């Protein structure tokens, strides 16, 4: 069962890293509330990563550090 947890957290981390840079917004000059859309993307991404890290700290801490005997 521990491998399922590790796989799930691994997928979460890969998705967070993949969306850290909004490649699809590079040529978009749209503005929302006076700021570029890519900046709002980063604000939202930082909130999502904070929630993911909080969940990892509560539920999955030590998942990748445990020693199998």
N, C-alpha and C positions, 0 to 999 in steps of 0.2 A: 504494500500500500504506500510505502514511502516513496517509491519510484514514481507513482502517479502524482504525488504532491510536487516532487522535484520537476517532473515534466510540465505540470501546470504552471509553476512559478517560472520555469525556463521560457515557456511560451509568452507569459506576461512580460518578462524582461525583453525578449526579442521584439515584441510588438512595440514596447515603449521606446526602444532604441531606434527601430525602423521609422517611427513617426516623430522622432526628435527634430529632424530637419524637414520642414515642409517643402519638399522638392516641387510639388504641384502648385505652389504659390509663388514661385520665383519670378514669373513674368506677370504677376497680377499686381496692379497698382491700385486696387480698390481700397477705400478708406471707410472705416466705421468709427463713429464718435471721434473723429479727428486723428485716428491712428491707423496705420496700415493693417490689413487683415492678417498678415504674417505675424505681426506682433501680438495680436489677439490669440492667434494659434499657439504661440509660445506661452502666453499666460494660462490658457486652458490646459496645455500639455503639462505645465508645472503643477497645476492643481491635481491633474489625474495622476501624475507620478507621486505626488505627496500622499494621495489616498492609497495608491498601490503600495508604497513603502510602509505606510502605517499598517495596512492589512498584513503585509509580509512580516513586519516586526511582531505583530500579535500572534499570527498563526503559523508562519513558516520559518521563523528564525532558527538557524542551525540546519536547515534542510540540506544545504550543499556542503556542510562542514562535518557531518556525522561520520564516524569511522565504522565501517562494517567489519565485524569479526567473524 
